[in-house]
Amino acid sequence: MTTSGTYAFNPSLGELVLYAFNGAQVRNTAITQAHMESARIATNLLLARWANEGVNLWAVDLITTPLVQGQATYAVDPSTVVILDAYMVTNQGSSSTDRIILPISRTEYASYPNKQTQGFTTVFWFDRLIDPNVTLWPVPDGTSAQYLKYYRVRQIQDAAFTGGQTVEIPYTWLEAFSDALTYRLARIWNPVIAPALKPIADESYNIAAAQNVETSSFYISPGISGYYRG
């Protein structure tokens, strides 16, 4: 068997757009500046749609925020889609201790009678504004913890044609991307065939999404000790 021995297949956005137009039955020689502008918008709208569909594991990173005594609310990068897991970090000399904190809703936070209570933070409220922020409770007291750390899903980087740029997606999502873009472009430039392309795009997305999971084991063990008497 003779193989390439390489793992470098990562088409540029321009190549993927040409492929998508071909799938929408628009030949390369018929593509104009108007076609490419609609493709740029369609690409970025598609990536925004994927941010709404679920957790894109390749767009998850860890953020560290220093805490200030008596300060409850901290700015969050606007590229943050959602906060997943958060924990407080307490430095103790050369070592540190991490303790998980849990999310609450706006309604639950509003129900707290004393929002300025200081102590070790146990919950957070992520206010998903255009300029988002996270509010901690109890408010950091300056000694219980020094940092807030959280995993977030961030916005996928903008897609553009300049300099042969590629799209910020992993190899396993290339087919889903090209099929979804084909469908979106067909809706604009060849609407007659667009309905037939929708199931293909959905199937490719579902296949990619099924692999976009953490592969750790999860166990549930019921507590049944109450059914027995010694």
Sequence and secondary structure as in RCSB ss.txt:
>XXXX:A:sequence
MTTSGTYAFNPSLGELVLYAFNGAQVRNTAITQAHMESARIATNLLLARWANEGVNLWAVDLITTPLVQGQATYA
VDPSTVVILDAYMVTNQGSSSTDRIILPISRTEYASYPNKQTQGFTTVFWFDRLIDPNVTLWPVPDGTSAQYLKY
YRVRQIQDAAFTGGQTVEIPYTWLEAFSDALTYRLARIWNPVIAPALKPIADESYNIAAAQNVETSSFYISPGIS
GYYRG
>XXXX:A:secstr
           BHHHHHHHHHHHTT  GGG  HHHHHHHHHHHHHHHHHHHHHS  GGGEEEEEEE  TT  EEE
  TTEEEEEEEEEEEEETTEEEEEEEEE  HHHHHT S TT EES  EEEEE  SS EEEEESEE SSS SEEEE
EEEE       GGG B S  GGGHHHHHHHHHHHHHHHH TTTHHHHHHHHHHHHHHHHHHSS           G
GG   
